[in-house]
Amino acid sequence: MFVSEALGMNEKGHLTVGGCDCVDLAYQYGTPLYVLDEGTIRKNCRSYRNAMESCYGSGGIALYASKALSCKAICRIAQEEGLGLDVVSGGELYTAHIIGFPMDRIYFHGNNKTRDEIRMGLELGVGRFVVDNWEELQILNQIAGEMGSKARTAFRIKPGIDAHTHDFVKTGQIDSKFGFALENGEAADIIGKAFQMPNIDIQGVHCHIGSQIFDIAPFELAARVMLGFMAEVKTRYGLEINELNLGGGFGIRYIPEHDPLAYDLYIKAVSKVVSGECKRLDLKIPYIVMEPGRSIVASAGITLYTVGSVKNIKNVRTYVSVDGGMTDNPRYALYGSRYEAFAADRPAAKRTSLVTIAGRCCESGDILIKDIQMPPLKAGDLLAVAATGAYNYSMSSNYNRVPRPPVILIRDGNSAVIIKREDYADITRNDCDYPF
C-alpha cells in the first residue's frame, strides 16, 4: 500500500511515519511540515556502506550527496554511519565543517566554484576537488601555490552515456554543462595539462550519468568507459590514476509503479565490471567511490499539508489547494515529477475522486500532483505527500515571501525539530530600508 517502509498505519487508521501518528505531528508542529524517519536514513546508509565493504573491502567509500538535503543533523548521521560527503557549494562545505565532519572524506563538486570557495576548501583540507573546467583548474593551481600546498584533485568526465531519464537530470552526455567530454578529446587533454602543474595532485576521475535511474546497465557501461579512459591516460602519460568515482543517480520509488532494485545489486554488478575490466586492461583496481543522495533520504521523508479549498470545475478538473506548494516542493514545476499522496487520517480509504493537488503560490504552474485518485477531500483535511526527503527542503524558496516549513526528525517514536520553521521576521531579516 505504501511507497516507503517509513510509512504505516496505526490502530486509529491514521498514517504513521517512523511510528509517529501524522495527525498528531500536524497538530503539534503545524503544516506544512517536513518529516523524516531517522531509522530509514540510517538503514539506507548502512546498505551502501555494507555493499561497498563487501565488494571492495577498504578499497572504496560511499559519499552522501548532500545537495539532496543538507543540514547539520543529516551530515551528523552520515558521519556516524561511516559515509563520506559530496558537497557542491561553500554553504554545504561550511555545514559539514561546523559539525566536525572529517574533511578528508569530503569531495568538493561544482561546475563554477568561486575563488572564495576554492580557497575555503584548501584551507579546510577537503579530500578532493572534483575539477569541472579549465578555468577552475588554473585557479586551483594558483591558489594552492600561494598557500604552499598541493590540491588533491579528481576530474569530472562526461562518458557519453544516455541514462534514459529526464533531460534536466541527464549529466553524462556531451551536451551537458558539467565536466570534460571524452568524444572530442578534451578529457585526455585536461589530464595532460594538470599533469604539468606543480600544485595539482591528480588522484581520480569522476562521472555522473544522471538521476532517478532504474537500470543497472548504464552504470556498468559507465564503469567500462571510465576504466578504458584510465587505461588511455596510463598509456599516453604514464600516469595510473588511483581512484574512480562513479557518482550516484540510483532510482527510488515515488509512486507504486516504480520498481527500483536493491542498491547493493547495483554495486555488486559494477564491482564485477571493475574487476574484469581492470584485469583485461592491465590496471590495478582503483579506489571506488559512489555518491548516493536521493536514495538515502527521499524515502525517509513525507510532507504534511492542510487542505484549504476544493474547487470543482465541472467537466474540467477538481483542484485541491493546500497550504504549501512549489515553495516547499518545486519538482513538479521543474521536472513534472510524480508523487503518491494520502489522506493522513484515513490512508486506506477508497479513492473515488480524481483531483489535482495545487499549491498556494500565485503561479498557474504551482502544482504538487496532477491527476491523482484520492478519497473525497474537504477544507481542513490533512494530506501527506510521500518520498519528499530529497530535493524538497533543499530546493525550497521564499517565493511570494512564503516562510519555509520546519523539518522534523523521528527517532524511536520521538520527534524533534532539526530545522526551525521560518517566520516573517526571517524573511525580512536581510532587507534594508529604502536608502534614498
DOMIBA-145920 format. One record per residue (C-alpha): residue in one letter; x, y, z; residue number from 1. Coordinates in Angstrom, 3 decimals. Layout:
# DOMIBA-145920
> aa|X|Y|Z|i
> a|X|Y|Z|NUM $
...
//
This chain:
# DOMIBA-145920
> aa|X|Y|Z|i
> m|0.000|0.000|0.000|1 $
> f|2.783|2.433|0.906|2 $
> v|5.679|3.512|-1.319|3 $
> s|8.108|3.679|1.614|4 $
> e|8.987|1.414|4.529|5 $
> a|8.933|4.502|6.749|6 $
> l|5.134|4.715|6.393|7 $
> g|2.500|2.673|8.158|8 $
> m|-0.970|2.795|9.680|9 $
> n|-1.868|2.653|13.378|10 $
> e|-4.853|1.338|15.304|11 $
> k|-6.710|4.599|14.707|12 $
> g|-6.401|4.099|10.962|13 $
> h|-4.081|7.114|10.730|14 $
> l|-0.959|7.341|8.606|15 $
> t|2.280|6.979|10.542|16 $
> v|5.872|7.820|9.714|17 $
> g|8.607|6.221|11.780|18 $
> g|5.845|5.005|14.083|19 $
> c|4.511|8.512|14.824|20 $
> d|0.916|9.465|14.047|21 $
> c|0.892|12.051|11.239|22 $
> v|-2.294|13.661|12.551|23 $
> d|-0.623|14.197|15.929|24 $
> l|2.515|15.579|14.276|25 $
> a|0.476|18.074|12.252|26 $
> y|-1.354|19.151|15.413|27 $
> q|1.901|19.543|17.373|28 $
> y|4.042|21.311|14.765|29 $
> g|1.556|22.758|12.276|30 $
> t|1.599|22.476|8.491|31 $
> p|3.241|22.491|6.039|32 $
> l|5.660|20.141|7.744|33 $
> y|8.570|18.052|6.529|34 $
> v|9.010|14.817|8.476|35 $
> l|11.999|12.454|8.261|36 $
> d|12.401|8.964|9.696|37 $
> e|15.933|8.588|11.058|38 $
> g|15.737|4.796|11.051|39 $
> t|15.156|4.713|7.298|40 $
> i|18.042|7.110|6.644|41 $
> r|20.444|5.046|8.734|42 $
> k|19.266|1.810|7.135|43 $
> n|19.922|3.228|3.673|44 $
> c|23.366|4.492|4.726|45 $
> r|24.273|1.053|6.037|46 $
> s|23.021|-0.636|2.896|47 $
> y|25.538|1.341|0.846|48 $
> r|28.347|1.083|3.380|49 $
> n|27.953|-2.685|3.747|50 $
> a|27.729|-3.221|-0.018|51 $
> m|30.894|-1.201|-0.611|52 $
> e|32.737|-3.105|2.112|53 $
> s|31.509|-6.428|0.740|54 $
> c|32.641|-5.637|-2.809|55 $
> y|35.759|-3.551|-2.236|56 $
> g|36.799|-4.050|1.401|57 $
> s|38.712|-0.936|2.453|58 $
> g|39.159|-0.013|-1.203|59 $
> g|36.030|2.108|-1.574|60 $
> i|33.621|4.516|0.071|61 $
> a|30.051|5.749|-0.340|62 $
> l|29.615|9.503|-0.119|63 $
> y|26.297|11.069|0.836|64 $
> a|25.449|13.611|-1.886|65 $
> s|24.375|16.355|0.485|66 $
> k|22.672|18.511|-2.158|67 $
> a|19.700|16.142|-1.679|68 $
> l|19.250|17.509|1.850|69 $
> s|21.975|19.401|3.675|70 $
> c|21.663|20.344|7.321|71 $
> k|23.691|19.705|10.454|72 $
> a|21.639|16.746|11.661|73 $
> i|21.774|14.861|8.348|74 $
> c|25.529|15.468|8.000|75 $
> r|25.937|14.101|11.524|76 $
> i|24.037|10.931|10.630|77 $
> a|26.171|10.403|7.524|78 $
> q|29.313|10.883|9.605|79 $
> e|28.182|8.418|12.274|80 $
> e|27.300|5.836|9.627|81 $
> g|30.804|5.975|8.153|82 $
> l|29.955|7.696|4.881|83 $
> g|31.871|10.460|3.198|84 $
> l|30.248|13.635|1.913|85 $
> d|29.762|15.139|-1.538|86 $
> v|29.369|18.942|-1.350|87 $
> v|28.718|21.367|-4.204|88 $
> s|28.995|24.781|-2.563|89 $
> g|30.660|26.740|0.179|90 $
> g|27.431|26.582|2.159|91 $
> e|27.315|22.786|2.096|92 $
> l|31.022|22.653|2.967|93 $
> y|30.529|25.061|5.868|94 $
> t|27.628|22.979|7.188|95 $
> a|29.879|19.921|7.257|96 $
> h|32.739|21.873|8.813|97 $
> i|30.774|23.232|11.774|98 $
> i|29.680|19.755|12.877|99 $
> g|33.235|18.437|12.643|100 $
> f|32.816|16.207|9.598|101 $
> p|36.200|14.662|8.657|102 $
> m|37.492|16.837|5.827|103 $
> d|39.444|14.015|4.201|104 $
> r|36.107|12.318|3.489|105 $
> i|34.668|15.350|1.683|106 $
> y|34.629|15.684|-2.118|107 $
> f|34.031|19.215|-3.401|108 $
> h|31.996|19.274|-6.631|109 $
> g|30.502|22.132|-8.633|110 $
> n|30.773|23.430|-12.181|111 $
> n|31.591|27.028|-11.211|112 $
> k|33.323|27.157|-7.828|113 $
> t|34.229|30.694|-6.804|114 $
> r|37.736|31.719|-5.764|115 $
> d|36.492|32.105|-2.191|116 $
> e|35.047|28.589|-2.224|117 $
> i|38.271|27.128|-3.636|118 $
> r|40.337|28.904|-1.004|119 $
> m|37.942|27.762|1.714|120 $
> g|38.237|24.161|0.538|121 $
> l|42.034|24.347|0.548|122 $
> e|42.142|25.969|3.980|123 $
> l|39.849|23.323|5.447|124 $
> g|41.704|20.488|3.710|125 $
> v|38.926|18.820|1.715|126 $
> g|39.732|15.326|0.481|127 $
> r|39.174|16.036|-3.221|128 $
> f|38.403|18.904|-5.529|129 $
> v|36.383|17.477|-8.406|130 $
> v|37.552|19.770|-11.202|131 $
> d|34.944|20.667|-13.794|132 $
> n|36.656|23.052|-16.228|133 $
> w|39.947|24.554|-17.373|134 $
> e|39.444|27.871|-15.596|135 $
> e|38.830|26.131|-12.282|136 $
> l|41.988|24.054|-12.682|137 $
> q|44.075|27.182|-13.264|138 $
> i|42.612|28.964|-10.228|139 $
> l|43.046|25.886|-8.058|140 $
> n|46.693|25.542|-9.074|141 $
> q|47.317|29.257|-8.467|142 $
> i|45.702|29.444|-5.013|143 $
> a|47.261|26.172|-3.881|144 $
> g|50.635|27.581|-4.920|145 $
> e|50.044|30.784|-2.966|146 $
> m|49.227|28.675|0.078|147 $
> g|52.236|26.412|-0.373|148 $
> s|50.109|23.292|-0.777|149 $
> k|49.006|20.766|-3.356|150 $
> a|45.358|20.322|-4.277|151 $
> r|44.189|16.714|-4.356|152 $
> t|42.010|16.561|-7.448|153 $
> a|39.694|14.387|-9.462|154 $
> f|38.306|15.349|-12.863|155 $
> r|34.664|15.206|-13.873|156 $
> i|34.365|13.297|-17.139|157 $
> k|31.349|13.036|-19.442|158 $
> p|31.314|9.373|-20.522|159 $
> g|28.791|9.927|-23.325|160 $
> i|26.076|7.703|-21.861|161 $
> d|22.325|8.286|-22.191|162 $
> a|20.764|7.177|-18.912|163 $
> h|17.158|7.337|-20.204|164 $
> t|15.946|9.791|-17.587|165 $
> h|14.511|13.330|-17.693|166 $
> d|16.526|15.708|-19.889|167 $
> f|17.030|18.099|-16.969|168 $
> v|18.782|15.429|-14.870|169 $
> k|20.884|13.803|-17.592|170 $
> t|24.515|14.688|-16.993|171 $
> g|26.657|12.088|-18.778|172 $
> q|26.169|13.144|-22.403|173 $
> i|28.421|15.511|-24.324|174 $
> d|25.800|18.310|-24.311|175 $
> s|25.981|18.942|-20.569|176 $
> k|27.259|21.901|-18.576|177 $
> f|29.246|19.504|-16.393|178 $
> g|32.743|18.178|-16.932|179 $
> f|35.076|17.225|-19.782|180 $
> a|33.932|15.193|-22.782|181 $
> l|35.608|12.021|-23.978|182 $
> e|34.393|12.240|-27.594|183 $
> n|36.322|15.391|-28.530|184 $
> g|39.499|14.598|-26.609|185 $
> e|39.182|17.358|-24.021|186 $
> a|39.139|14.877|-21.120|187 $
> a|42.534|13.456|-22.047|188 $
> d|43.893|16.946|-22.745|189 $
> i|42.948|18.315|-19.325|190 $
> i|44.659|15.418|-17.568|191 $
> g|47.808|16.162|-19.579|192 $
> k|47.706|19.855|-18.627|193 $
> a|47.085|19.054|-14.956|194 $
> f|49.979|16.581|-15.002|195 $
> q|52.318|19.513|-15.723|196 $
> m|51.012|21.760|-12.936|197 $
> p|53.165|21.913|-9.804|198 $
> n|50.350|22.364|-7.293|199 $
> i|47.910|19.765|-8.613|200 $
> d|47.933|16.219|-7.263|201 $
> i|45.897|14.034|-9.650|202 $
> q|44.057|11.388|-7.665|203 $
> g|40.994|10.351|-9.620|204 $
> v|38.378|10.680|-12.295|205 $
> h|34.655|11.059|-11.772|206 $
> c|31.482|10.618|-13.774|207 $
> h|27.785|11.006|-13.088|208 $
> i|25.363|9.884|-15.770|209 $
> g|22.063|11.196|-14.384|210 $
> s|19.440|10.761|-11.698|211 $
> q|16.481|8.522|-10.907|212 $
> i|17.889|5.601|-12.952|213 $
> f|16.329|2.149|-12.533|214 $
> d|18.616|0.101|-14.805|215 $
> i|21.948|-1.468|-13.908|216 $
> a|23.273|-1.440|-17.495|217 $
> p|24.104|2.321|-17.682|218 $
> f|26.202|2.072|-14.518|219 $
> e|28.031|-0.989|-15.855|220 $
> l|28.693|0.807|-19.131|221 $
> a|29.938|3.897|-17.308|222 $
> a|32.453|1.774|-15.393|223 $
> r|33.723|0.205|-18.633|224 $
> v|34.056|3.563|-20.366|225 $
> m|35.809|5.220|-17.441|226 $
> l|38.250|2.355|-16.962|227 $
> g|39.001|2.485|-20.671|228 $
> f|39.776|6.177|-20.272|229 $
> m|42.045|5.447|-17.308|230 $
> a|43.912|2.916|-19.454|231 $
> e|44.286|5.576|-22.176|232 $
> v|45.733|8.029|-19.637|233 $
> k|48.195|5.387|-18.437|234 $
> t|49.379|4.712|-21.980|235 $
> r|49.534|8.364|-23.014|236 $
> y|51.065|9.944|-19.911|237 $
> g|52.452|7.036|-17.889|238 $
> l|50.011|8.008|-15.126|239 $
> e|47.972|5.313|-13.388|240 $
> i|45.010|7.007|-11.739|241 $
> n|44.285|5.782|-8.222|242 $
> e|40.583|6.490|-7.884|243 $
> l|37.360|6.019|-9.847|244 $
> n|34.270|7.884|-8.703|245 $
> l|31.146|6.537|-10.441|246 $
> g|28.692|9.051|-8.995|247 $
> g|25.131|8.271|-7.966|248 $
> g|21.700|8.509|-9.555|249 $
> f|20.041|5.338|-8.250|250 $
> g|16.253|5.453|-8.604|251 $
> i|13.734|5.372|-5.753|252 $
> r|10.026|4.560|-5.558|253 $
> y|7.977|7.741|-5.745|254 $
> i|4.807|6.032|-6.985|255 $
> p|3.644|2.399|-6.820|256 $
> e|4.645|1.720|-10.449|257 $
> h|8.297|2.475|-9.746|258 $
> d|10.309|-0.686|-9.131|259 $
> p|13.869|0.132|-8.039|260 $
> l|16.419|-2.603|-7.483|261 $
> a|18.100|-3.099|-4.123|262 $
> y|21.082|-0.745|-4.107|263 $
> d|23.588|-3.465|-3.257|264 $
> l|22.717|-5.130|-6.578|265 $
> y|23.959|-2.055|-8.468|266 $
> i|27.199|-2.033|-6.517|267 $
> k|27.809|-5.768|-6.903|268 $
> a|27.149|-5.644|-10.643|269 $
> v|29.521|-2.717|-11.117|270 $
> s|32.209|-4.367|-8.971|271 $
> k|32.266|-7.343|-11.353|272 $
> v|32.772|-4.989|-14.292|273 $
> v|35.559|-3.176|-12.444|274 $
> s|37.352|-6.414|-11.621|275 $
> g|37.034|-7.840|-15.136|276 $
> e|37.980|-4.642|-16.966|277 $
> c|40.992|-3.954|-14.751|278 $
> k|42.300|-7.436|-15.471|279 $
> r|41.674|-7.020|-19.201|280 $
> l|43.275|-3.560|-19.347|281 $
> d|46.180|-4.377|-17.014|282 $
> l|45.120|-1.767|-14.466|283 $
> k|45.306|-2.031|-10.723|284 $
> i|41.829|-1.932|-9.187|285 $
> p|41.257|1.725|-8.248|286 $
> y|39.720|3.036|-5.061|287 $
> i|35.989|3.115|-5.882|288 $
> v|33.686|5.952|-4.839|289 $
> m|29.892|6.108|-5.133|290 $
> e|27.698|9.145|-4.400|291 $
> p|24.113|8.258|-3.406|292 $
> g|21.944|11.140|-2.235|293 $
> r|18.264|10.844|-3.153|294 $
> s|18.266|7.102|-2.433|295 $
> i|19.417|7.729|1.152|296 $
> v|16.926|10.398|2.237|297 $
> a|13.995|10.573|-0.210|298 $
> s|12.002|7.582|1.015|299 $
> a|12.565|8.632|4.639|300 $
> g|10.542|11.808|4.200|301 $
> i|6.973|12.972|3.875|302 $
> t|5.385|16.409|3.772|303 $
> l|2.155|17.139|5.617|304 $
> y|-0.280|19.778|4.360|305 $
> t|-3.701|21.131|5.311|306 $
> v|-6.344|21.383|2.591|307 $
> g|-7.618|24.953|2.248|308 $
> s|-10.130|24.650|-0.564|309 $
> v|-11.621|22.219|-3.062|310 $
> k|-12.586|23.763|-6.394|311 $
> n|-14.604|21.575|-8.732|312 $
> i|-14.626|22.930|-12.283|313 $
> k|-17.389|20.895|-13.885|314 $
> n|-16.228|18.636|-16.725|315 $
> v|-12.706|20.056|-16.417|316 $
> r|-10.826|19.398|-13.180|317 $
> t|-11.040|19.385|-9.397|318 $
> y|-8.331|21.385|-7.662|319 $
> v|-7.469|20.593|-4.065|320 $
> s|-5.402|23.508|-2.763|321 $
> v|-3.066|23.049|0.192|322 $
> d|-1.063|25.399|2.415|323 $
> g|2.247|24.610|0.707|324 $
> g|3.286|24.163|-2.897|325 $
> m|6.212|24.947|-5.164|326 $
> t|7.927|26.881|-2.371|327 $
> d|8.462|23.629|-0.451|328 $
> n|8.479|21.236|-3.435|329 $
> p|9.298|22.680|-6.881|330 $
> r|9.985|19.298|-8.501|331 $
> y|6.697|19.059|-10.427|332 $
> a|7.234|22.562|-11.802|333 $
> l|10.804|21.663|-12.795|334 $
> y|10.546|18.078|-13.996|335 $
> g|6.909|17.041|-13.966|336 $
> s|7.829|14.743|-11.053|337 $
> r|5.184|12.330|-9.786|338 $
> y|4.304|11.569|-6.170|339 $
> e|1.956|9.449|-4.102|340 $
> a|-0.331|11.116|-1.538|341 $
> f|-2.619|10.018|1.290|342 $
> a|-5.364|11.451|3.434|343 $
> a|-3.431|11.388|6.708|344 $
> d|-6.394|10.397|8.877|345 $
> r|-7.632|7.637|6.519|346 $
> p|-4.815|6.400|4.225|347 $
> a|-6.680|3.179|3.454|348 $
> a|-9.894|4.925|2.378|349 $
> k|-11.286|4.147|-1.064|350 $
> r|-10.019|6.548|-3.721|351 $
> t|-13.027|7.700|-5.688|352 $
> s|-12.115|11.254|-6.709|353 $
> l|-9.720|12.313|-9.464|354 $
> v|-8.095|15.551|-8.303|355 $
> t|-5.110|17.782|-8.879|356 $
> i|-3.283|18.888|-5.751|357 $
> a|-2.328|22.533|-6.125|358 $
> g|-0.184|24.871|-4.078|359 $
> r|-0.864|28.311|-2.682|360 $
> c|1.556|30.327|-4.835|361 $
> c|0.426|32.879|-7.379|362 $
> e|1.538|30.715|-10.309|363 $
> s|-0.566|28.520|-12.598|364 $
> g|2.281|26.009|-12.578|365 $
> d|2.199|25.652|-8.798|366 $
> i|1.108|22.023|-8.799|367 $
> l|2.221|19.239|-6.455|368 $
> i|0.437|16.281|-8.052|369 $
> k|-1.597|16.339|-11.254|370 $
> d|-4.482|13.878|-11.687|371 $
> i|-4.339|11.561|-8.689|372 $
> q|-7.131|9.385|-7.319|373 $
> m|-7.909|10.372|-3.720|374 $
> p|-10.695|9.858|-1.179|375 $
> p|-13.194|12.732|-1.108|376 $
> l|-11.388|15.721|0.423|377 $
> k|-12.633|18.895|2.086|378 $
> a|-11.163|22.013|3.659|379 $
> g|-9.318|21.200|6.874|380 $
> d|-8.279|17.668|5.847|381 $
> l|-4.656|16.659|6.300|382 $
> l|-2.760|15.482|3.250|383 $
> a|0.555|13.595|3.231|384 $
> v|2.834|13.516|0.177|385 $
> a|5.324|10.647|0.338|386 $
> a|9.025|10.364|-0.577|387 $
> t|9.819|14.049|-0.127|388 $
> g|13.075|13.664|1.814|389 $
> a|15.268|14.653|-1.139|390 $
> y|15.261|17.857|-3.200|391 $
> n|12.303|19.332|-1.358|392 $
> y|13.658|21.348|1.553|393 $
> s|16.985|21.715|-0.269|394 $
> m|15.238|23.331|-3.273|395 $
> s|12.672|25.298|-1.277|396 $
> s|12.302|29.050|-1.610|397 $
> n|10.570|32.110|-0.218|398 $
> y|8.683|32.839|-3.433|399 $
> n|5.663|35.037|-2.638|400 $
> r|7.503|35.592|0.675|401 $
> v|6.217|32.292|1.999|402 $
> p|8.208|31.022|5.013|403 $
> r|9.905|27.639|4.683|404 $
> p|8.420|24.813|6.762|405 $
> p|10.331|23.156|9.592|406 $
> v|11.990|19.755|9.310|407 $
> i|11.170|17.176|11.974|408 $
> l|13.256|14.067|12.667|409 $
> i|11.639|10.920|14.077|410 $
> r|13.708|8.533|16.187|411 $
> d|12.296|5.581|18.154|412 $
> g|8.827|7.093|18.169|413 $
> n|10.020|10.517|19.339|414 $
> s|10.097|13.690|17.266|415 $
> a|12.363|16.738|17.331|416 $
> v|12.949|19.822|15.194|417 $
> i|16.182|19.785|13.168|418 $
> i|15.391|22.889|11.075|419 $
> k|13.136|25.566|12.552|420 $
> r|10.069|26.970|10.827|421 $
> e|10.733|30.356|9.296|422 $
> d|8.606|33.338|10.211|423 $
> y|8.084|36.721|8.562|424 $
> a|10.958|38.230|10.527|425 $
> d|13.287|35.627|8.999|426 $
> i|12.112|36.591|5.527|427 $
> t|12.759|40.304|6.056|428 $
> r|15.950|39.880|8.115|429 $
> n|18.311|40.886|5.300|430 $
> d|16.104|43.635|3.858|431 $
> c|17.445|47.179|4.096|432 $
> d|15.250|50.245|4.462|433 $
> y|14.808|52.491|1.453|434 $
> p|18.251|54.147|1.116|435 $
> f|17.453|57.335|-0.833|436 $
//
